[in-house]
Amino acid sequence: MTDLTAKTPCEGLLPQTIGTVTLSEMDIDAITSVAPFKGQEKTVSDALKSAIGAAFPAANRLNGKSGGRVVWSGMGQAMVLGATPGDIAGAALTDQSDAWTSVTLEGEGARDVLARLTPLDLRATRFKRGHAARSELAHMSAILMRTGENRYDIMVFRSMAKTLVHDLSEAMLSVAGRRALG
């Protein structure tokens, strides 16, 4: 009988540091999609706050800490990251744990790296800490979150892990090269 070994989506690809920017894989134990039924938004938000300490976020925002974060992921939908909310009356919940890969891009120049790959306005005055967006990253659908001064957490579908690392690495090389030239 064959022994199977679980691997993360970016195993063998990360971490990488190029110039002043580091790209590393985030291991999120649980990812749950939460979609409140019509008229149940407040009830679901209160249930999330009770279950994991973070309420349902406003559009383009995230709530909570890394151990129990709720991230807006589309109209009427959020992703619970790192915690299992349990059953919540008034919402459709779907386990998404094996569907996504998550990485962290951090360091001076992280915003410049992302600016090469997404149409989002990433200026600190527009995309502040605690903001999240569902957007294009290169040619992939992604959820981008600003979680620190020079830190962004990024989620894409698991099948795109190698492409994500490649595209971010190329952009990191470009930013490092440009900075080296002064």
Phi, psi and omega in degrees: 000143181277135174270128179262140179240124178291138178231146175283160182301327183255018181301131180084352181257330186228157011274163176221138172235125178229120184065234182259009186244136178243137176244123180222156180277139174259130176262103179259116184300317184222139174227122182233127174279134180234122179232103180296142174289159182305129179083359183252010186302313181292318179299316180293318179299316178297320179295320177296316180299320179291319185283318186232359177085013180219129181279166174299129186279158170291166179304136178063032179226168172225151179232152173097185181250174184300334179279350180192080186249143175241122187242127174300133182228010179153170182302119179071023182214145175217163175245130173267123184247129172083001178214154177255116185286347185075191178285135178233115178295138177091011181214151171268125179243137180225127177289123181243013189305322182265004185265345189236156166241145183231135178227160175243132175245119183214156180123164177298122183106356180300318179297321179296324177297310181295326181299337178281348189238347184228149177279359182296148172277104186264008179303144183302333179281345182250315182248083187274168174304133183094358177270152178218152179211144170263116187207179174277138172231110192058247179244016183253149171281131185219160168249119179250136181228134173264114186246002178194177181305312179235040183226132178229133173259137187229135176237133172225167178299142185308321183295347182259010186304310183295320178295319178301310180298317179299309183295318178293320179297318178298317178293323177297317177298318180297314180295316179298319179296317180296319180291326180293327179284342176083000000 
